[in-house]
Amino acid sequence: MASYARGGGGLPPTPVNPQESARYTREMLESLRKIALSQGQGLLAHLLGLAAVEAKHLGDQAQDT
């Protein structure tokens, strides 16, 4: 039995393509990086920035295919 998001009980959400997923992930990582910076968590901000760069790279690769 498939499990869908709570609420509507209608159709399942539209599948997300790899490019959209990578873009969303990058946006979330960049938001988290800003929070880390504002809290003085430099190393965490740096690592989140690196992860955002990787997400951008993956999104660019997905676009090329």
Backbone bond lengths (Angstrom), bond angles and torsions (degrees), N, CA, C in turn:
res aa  C-N    CA-C-N  psi(-1)  N-CA   C-N-CA  omega(-1)  CA-C   N-CA-C  phi
1 M - - - 1.447 - - 1.520 108.74 -
2 A 1.315 117.12 128.15 1.463 121.58 -179.86 1.515 110.20 -76.12
3 S 1.315 116.24 144.27 1.464 119.43 176.07 1.521 108.86 -109.54
4 Y 1.292 115.55 128.97 1.458 122.23 -179.91 1.513 109.53 -111.98
5 A 1.322 115.84 166.63 1.459 120.74 179.25 1.522 109.24 -58.41
6 R 1.313 115.98 145.83 1.457 120.10 178.32 1.516 110.46 -61.35
7 G 1.289 114.31 153.57 1.456 117.79 174.58 1.496 111.88 119.58
8 G 1.329 116.72 -110.97 1.454 123.24 -170.03 1.512 115.76 -55.65
9 G 1.282 118.87 -38.57 1.445 121.01 -178.19 1.515 113.30 70.44
10 G 1.331 117.38 9.58 1.451 121.64 -179.79 1.504 111.49 -87.78
11 L 1.295 115.03 -133.29 1.456 121.42 -178.38 1.524 111.11 -69.89
12 P 1.338 117.21 149.12 1.469 119.20 175.90 1.522 109.96 -67.19
13 P 1.328 117.05 158.35 1.464 119.54 179.34 1.526 110.79 -61.14
14 T 1.317 115.03 151.93 1.453 120.95 177.75 1.526 109.30 -64.61
15 P 1.328 118.44 132.17 1.466 119.60 178.34 1.527 111.14 -58.52
16 V 1.308 115.46 144.24 1.459 121.97 -179.94 1.524 107.83 -98.35
17 N 1.338 116.20 133.63 1.461 118.56 178.49 1.532 109.74 -79.21
18 P 1.320 117.82 163.23 1.472 121.01 -176.73 1.535 113.61 -58.19
19 Q 1.318 117.12 -36.09 1.469 119.97 179.99 1.525 110.79 -65.67
20 E 1.328 116.92 -44.98 1.468 120.24 179.26 1.523 111.17 -65.00
21 S 1.320 115.87 -40.16 1.456 120.47 178.75 1.523 111.13 -62.06
22 A 1.323 117.00 -44.92 1.467 121.16 179.65 1.524 110.72 -64.95
23 R 1.336 117.28 -39.94 1.464 120.22 179.13 1.533 111.00 -63.90
24 Y 1.323 116.07 -44.90 1.463 120.41 179.27 1.528 110.27 -62.66
25 T 1.318 116.37 -44.62 1.461 120.46 179.09 1.519 110.63 -60.01
26 R 1.346 116.86 -44.34 1.463 120.57 178.92 1.526 111.17 -60.04
27 E 1.321 116.83 -44.43 1.462 120.45 -179.94 1.527 111.22 -61.50
28 M 1.321 116.33 -41.80 1.461 120.10 179.13 1.527 111.16 -66.21
29 L 1.324 116.72 -42.67 1.461 120.41 178.81 1.523 111.51 -63.08
30 E 1.324 117.01 -40.19 1.460 119.75 179.01 1.525 111.18 -66.28
31 S 1.320 117.40 -36.71 1.464 120.41 175.61 1.522 111.15 -64.85
32 L 1.314 116.38 -43.69 1.464 120.24 177.85 1.524 111.33 -64.80
33 R 1.334 117.21 -36.28 1.465 120.61 177.84 1.527 110.67 -61.93
34 K 1.330 116.72 -41.83 1.469 120.43 179.00 1.524 110.99 -63.41
35 I 1.324 116.35 -39.40 1.463 119.71 177.70 1.517 109.76 -63.91
36 A 1.336 116.46 -46.38 1.459 120.15 179.73 1.529 111.04 -59.17
37 L 1.335 116.87 -42.70 1.464 119.92 178.20 1.526 111.36 -60.97
38 S 1.318 116.07 -43.15 1.469 119.42 -178.17 1.527 111.67 -66.77
39 Q 1.326 117.17 -21.01 1.462 121.86 178.98 1.524 112.61 -96.82
40 G 1.332 116.19 4.98 1.456 119.97 178.80 1.519 113.49 74.23
41 Q 1.311 117.42 24.46 1.466 122.20 -178.80 1.532 108.54 -100.51
42 G 1.317 114.41 73.97 1.459 121.04 -172.59 1.519 114.98 -60.67
43 L 1.324 117.10 -45.89 1.463 119.56 -178.93 1.527 110.86 -65.04
44 L 1.320 116.42 -44.18 1.463 119.77 177.61 1.526 110.42 -60.70
45 A 1.330 117.63 -43.11 1.462 121.21 178.23 1.522 110.98 -60.75
46 H 1.312 116.13 -40.88 1.467 120.37 179.08 1.534 110.84 -63.39
47 L 1.324 116.55 -46.39 1.468 120.53 -179.68 1.524 111.26 -64.40
48 L 1.315 117.12 -39.58 1.466 120.18 176.49 1.529 110.51 -64.61
49 G 1.330 116.57 -37.15 1.459 120.44 176.42 1.525 111.73 -62.94
50 L 1.331 116.23 -41.89 1.464 119.98 176.85 1.524 111.05 -63.02
51 A 1.321 116.53 -41.37 1.461 119.88 178.57 1.529 110.56 -64.70
52 A 1.323 117.48 -36.30 1.465 121.02 177.68 1.526 110.85 -65.47
53 V 1.325 116.99 -38.52 1.465 120.86 177.00 1.527 109.63 -63.17
54 E 1.325 116.90 -42.38 1.470 120.72 178.24 1.524 110.89 -63.79
55 A 1.324 117.43 -41.54 1.468 120.58 178.01 1.521 110.63 -62.63
56 K 1.336 117.25 -39.43 1.461 120.04 177.11 1.524 110.31 -63.19
57 H 1.330 116.39 -43.38 1.462 121.28 178.53 1.529 110.60 -59.65
58 L 1.320 116.57 -44.87 1.469 120.08 179.31 1.514 111.69 -64.14
59 G 1.324 115.86 -38.91 1.473 119.20 177.68 1.511 111.99 -65.87
60 D 1.320 116.69 -37.93 1.467 120.72 177.51 1.532 110.78 -66.75
61 Q 1.343 116.40 -39.17 1.459 120.06 177.56 1.534 110.87 -64.28
62 A 1.329 116.21 -41.61 1.471 120.19 -179.76 1.520 110.71 -63.55
63 Q 1.322 116.26 -33.85 1.476 120.41 179.76 1.522 111.07 -69.21
64 D 1.333 116.35 -33.64 1.471 120.81 -177.29 1.524 112.91 -73.22
65 T 1.328 117.42 -19.08 1.470 119.21 -176.76 1.504 112.65 -88.37
